[in-house]
């Protein structure tokens, strides 16, 4: 579980680094790039240990699959809570497809 917790935390930072600036469109691009890089530093500080700790318990493919599921869950919450966007039926469909990918990746 420490691996998954670190992946969740790193994805929160990543999501803010990549998409948080969308609320600040009046800021110059160079400023938001620098701020995004600063935020992404903390994402890397969590992502690298998560992958290091999880490798062996999970394969590299399994780690990447977990990371993708976490990314979509974090982004769904971010888009609703921070950006004020609504989730629609196609988001649920995409998530169901990802659950299928997880099933195939973790199947013996």
MIFI-6112 format. One line per field, with one value per atom (N, C-alpha, C): residue number from 1; residue in one letter; chain; x, y, z. Coordinates in pm, whole numbers, plus 50000, padded with zeros to 5 digits. Layout:
num c(NUM|...)
residu c(a|...)
chaine c(A|...)
east c(X|...)
north c(Y|...)
up c(Z|...)
//
This chain:
num c(1|1|1|2|2|2|3|3|3|4|4|4|5|5|5|6|6|6|7|7|7|8|8|8|9|9|9|10|10|10|11|11|11|12|12|12|13|13|13|14|14|14|15|15|15|16|16|16|17|17|17|18|18|18|19|19|19|20|20|20|21|21|21|22|22|22|23|23|23|24|24|24|25|25|25|26|26|26|27|27|27|28|28|28|29|29|29|30|30|30|31|31|31|32|32|32|33|33|33|34|34|34|35|35|35|36|36|36|37|37|37|38|38|38|39|39|39|40|40|40|41|41|41|42|42|42|43|43|43|44|44|44|45|45|45|46|46|46|47|47|47|48|48|48|49|49|49|50|50|50|51|51|51|52|52|52|53|53|53|54|54|54|55|55|55|56|56|56|57|57|57|58|58|58|59|59|59|60|60|60|61|61|61|62|62|62|63|63|63|64|64|64|65|65|65|66|66|66|67|67|67|68|68|68|69|69|69|70|70|70|71|71|71|72|72|72|73|73|73|74|74|74|75|75|75|76|76|76|77|77|77|78|78|78|79|79|79|80|80|80|81|81|81|82|82|82|83|83|83|84|84|84|85|85|85|86|86|86|87|87|87|88|88|88|89|89|89|90|90|90|91|91|91|92|92|92|93|93|93|94|94|94|95|95|95|96|96|96|97|97|97|98|98|98|99|99|99|100|100|100|101|101|101|102|102|102|103|103|103|104|104|104|105|105|105|106|106|106|107|107|107|108|108|108)
residu c(x|x|x|x|x|x|x|x|x|x|x|x|x|x|x|x|x|x|x|x|x|x|x|x|x|x|x|x|x|x|x|x|x|x|x|x|x|x|x|x|x|x|x|x|x|x|x|x|x|x|x|x|x|x|x|x|x|x|x|x|x|x|x|x|x|x|x|x|x|x|x|x|x|x|x|x|x|x|x|x|x|x|x|x|x|x|x|x|x|x|x|x|x|x|x|x|x|x|x|x|x|x|x|x|x|x|x|x|x|x|x|x|x|x|x|x|x|x|x|x|x|x|x|x|x|x|x|x|x|x|x|x|x|x|x|x|x|x|x|x|x|x|x|x|x|x|x|x|x|x|x|x|x|x|x|x|x|x|x|x|x|x|x|x|x|x|x|x|x|x|x|x|x|x|x|x|x|x|x|x|x|x|x|x|x|x|x|x|x|x|x|x|x|x|x|x|x|x|x|x|x|x|x|x|x|x|x|x|x|x|x|x|x|x|x|x|x|x|x|x|x|x|x|x|x|x|x|x|x|x|x|x|x|x|x|x|x|x|x|x|x|x|x|x|x|x|x|x|x|x|x|x|x|x|x|x|x|x|x|x|x|x|x|x|x|x|x|x|x|x|x|x|x|x|x|x|x|x|x|x|x|x|x|x|x|x|x|x|x|x|x|x|x|x|x|x|x|x|x|x|x|x|x|x|x|x|x|x|x|x|x|x|x|x|x|x|x|x|x|x|x|x|x|x)
chaine c(A|A|A|A|A|A|A|A|A|A|A|A|A|A|A|A|A|A|A|A|A|A|A|A|A|A|A|A|A|A|A|A|A|A|A|A|A|A|A|A|A|A|A|A|A|A|A|A|A|A|A|A|A|A|A|A|A|A|A|A|A|A|A|A|A|A|A|A|A|A|A|A|A|A|A|A|A|A|A|A|A|A|A|A|A|A|A|A|A|A|A|A|A|A|A|A|A|A|A|A|A|A|A|A|A|A|A|A|A|A|A|A|A|A|A|A|A|A|A|A|A|A|A|A|A|A|A|A|A|A|A|A|A|A|A|A|A|A|A|A|A|A|A|A|A|A|A|A|A|A|A|A|A|A|A|A|A|A|A|A|A|A|A|A|A|A|A|A|A|A|A|A|A|A|A|A|A|A|A|A|A|A|A|A|A|A|A|A|A|A|A|A|A|A|A|A|A|A|A|A|A|A|A|A|A|A|A|A|A|A|A|A|A|A|A|A|A|A|A|A|A|A|A|A|A|A|A|A|A|A|A|A|A|A|A|A|A|A|A|A|A|A|A|A|A|A|A|A|A|A|A|A|A|A|A|A|A|A|A|A|A|A|A|A|A|A|A|A|A|A|A|A|A|A|A|A|A|A|A|A|A|A|A|A|A|A|A|A|A|A|A|A|A|A|A|A|A|A|A|A|A|A|A|A|A|A|A|A|A|A|A|A|A|A|A|A|A|A|A|A|A|A|A|A)
east c(50080|50000|50084|50205|50285|50309|50325|50347|50226|50108|49986|49965|49990|49975|50070|50194|50290|50248|50194|50146|50029|49940|49828|49880|49969|50023|50098|50179|50255|50162|50053|49959|49882|49860|49799|49892|50021|50118|50124|50129|50138|50018|49901|49780|49780|49820|49829|49938|50050|50158|50111|50038|49999|49873|49780|49650|49608|49676|49639|49645|49734|49751|49635|49545|49433|49340|49346|49267|49340|49461|49542|49586|49492|49525|49579|49562|49615|49765|49819|49962|50044|50162|50248|50286|50299|50329|50459|50561|50689|50675|50586|50566|50498|50394|50325|50412|50499|50593|50688|50742|50834|50764|50645|50568|50537|50498|50467|50590|50705|50828|50855|50831|50852|50760|50635|50540|50578|50619|50655|50775|50862|50974|50923|50818|50764|50695|50636|50578|50685|50799|50909|50964|50967|51017|50929|50807|50716|50706|50706|50688|50806|50926|51045|51053|51036|51035|50920|50804|50690|50726|50786|50824|50937|51031|51144|51093|51004|50952|50859|50783|50684|50740|50857|50915|50965|50923|50952|50822|50748|50614|50521|50542|50468|50568|50525|50609|50604|50693|50693|50559|50508|50379|50265|50268|50165|50176|50299|50316|50260|50288|50239|50086|50028|49883|49820|49877|49827|49836|49949|49970|49866|49830|49732|49593|49556|49427|49423|49530|49538|49529|49600|49599|49458|49383|49247|49154|49170|49086|49118|49247|49287|49240|49258|49217|49066|48990|48844|48804|48861|48831|48876|48994|49048|48959|48916|48836|48701|48646|48518|48538|48631|48646|48721|48820|48905|48862|48837|48802|48652|48572|48426|48363|48429|48373|48288|48192|48104|48157|48137|48167|48044|48067|47957|47970|47874|47869|47994|48051|48168|48291|48295|48404|48395|48273|48252|48288|48251|48287|48437|48508|48654|48714|48660|48712|48686|48571|48542|48641|48678|48780|48913|48946|49070|49067|48951|48937|48964|48918|48948|49097|49166|49311|49380|49332|49389|49369|49251|49222|49320|49340|49434|49577|49618|49756|49785|49687|49711|49666|49612|49568|49692|49687|49799|49858)
north c(49879|50000|50127|50128|50252|50294|50197|50228|50301|50250|50311|50450|50463|50593|50696|50656|50748|50782|50684|50711|50809|50795|50889|51030|51042|51174|51236|51156|51210|51255|51183|51222|51349|51376|51503|51617|51604|51706|51716|51601|51600|51670|51640|51698|51850|51899|52043|52104|52033|52084|52095|51997|51994|52075|52080|52139|52253|52272|52377|52517|52538|52670|52710|52617|52650|52754|52773|52878|53013|53015|53137|53171|53177|53199|53339|53432|53566|53574|53472|53471|53435|53493|53457|53309|53251|53109|53073|53156|53124|53112|53193|53184|53053|53016|52893|52771|52779|52668|52654|52764|52757|52705|52755|52707|52558|52517|52376|52289|52334|52258|52245|52352|52347|52247|52244|52147|52006|51990|51858|51799|51883|51833|51745|51792|51714|51587|51595|51474|51368|51408|51314|51261|51346|51303|51195|51183|51078|50962|50992|50888|50793|50847|50761|50663|50709|50611|50511|50556|50463|50350|50385|50281|50194|50255|50178|50079|50124|50037|49930|49967|49874|49770|49800|49706|49583|49469|49344|49288|49377|49338|49338|49434|49445|49444|49401|49413|49559|49596|49732|49762|49665|49684|49703|49627|49642|49779|49822|49955|50063|50054|50154|50149|50032|50020|50082|50054|50115|50267|50315|50459|50522|50456|50509|50515|50412|50413|50526|50538|50645|50781|50796|50923|50961|50867|50898|50929|50858|50887|51024|51055|51186|51296|51274|51376|51395|51289|51302|51389|51363|51446|51590|51610|51743|51820|51754|51824|51867|51788|51825|51930|51904|51991|52120|52118|52235|52311|52238|52303|52322|52255|52270|52202|52103|52030|51913|51873|51762|51632|51524|51392|51343|51275|51226|51074|51018|50872|50820|50895|50845|50836|50918|50905|50770|50733|50603|50490|50503|50401|50385|50497|50493|50426|50458|50397|50247|50204|50060|49990|50056|49998|49985|50082|50076|49963|49942|49830|49699|49690|49572|49558|49668|49665|49615|49660|49615|49465|49418|49275|49194|49238|49165|49173|49288|49305|49219|49207|49134|48989|48948|48809|48718|48612|48517|48480)
up c(50000|50000|50000|50055|50047|49902|49813|49672|49615|49642|49588|49651|49780|49846|49786|49760|49697|49554|49482|49346|49347|49444|49454|49483|49582|49617|49500|49431|49318|49206|49186|49082|49115|49242|49280|49237|49269|49227|49074|49007|48862|48798|48849|48792|48809|48926|48944|48856|48839|48754|48609|48562|48421|48391|48485|48455|48548|48658|48753|48694|48601|48541|48451|48419|48330|48390|48521|48586|48582|48533|48532|48390|48300|48159|48132|48226|48206|48237|48302|48335|48212|48199|48085|48090|47973|47963|48034|48024|48087|48238|48298|48444|48482|48408|48444|48417|48318|48293|48412|48461|48575|48701|48725|48841|48826|48705|48680|48703|48659|48684|48833|48906|49051|49118|49074|49130|49087|48962|48911|48985|49038|49118|49232|49301|49412|49364|49245|49186|49166|49111|49090|49221|49324|49456|49517|49471|49519|49422|49292|49191|49186|49189|49179|49296|49422|49532|49523|49475|49460|49366|49252|49156|49209|49278|49334|49438|49526|49632|49575|49473|49420|49326|49266|49171|49245|49202|49272|49329|49396|49439|49317|49228|49103|48988|48871|48752|48705|48615|48562|48492|48418|48352|48451|48559|48661|48729|48758|48818|48728|48598|48504|48496|48500|48495|48620|48736|48860|48849|48799|48786|48694|48586|48493|48556|48631|48700|48802|48881|48980|48910|48799|48727|48685|48631|48587|48704|48815|48931|48989|49002|49054|48959|48829|48733|48733|48748|48753|48871|48987|49105|49082|49027|48999|48902|48795|48695|48751|48842|48903|49011|49103|49220|49192|49105|49081|48955|48848|48722|48704|48787|48780|48660|48606|48492|48542|48461|48497|48437|48511|48457|48381|48270|48187|48171|48101|48084|48016|47922|47850|47940|48046|48143|48215|48252|48316|48220|48094|47994|47981|47977|47967|48091|48207|48329|48329|48280|48271|48179|48071|47982|48054|48137|48213|48316|48375|48468|48394|48272|48190|48166|48141|48123|48250|48364|48492|48507|48474|48486|48400|48275|48188|48241|48291|48337|48461|48550|48675|48669|48558|48543|48538|48617|48629|48501)
//
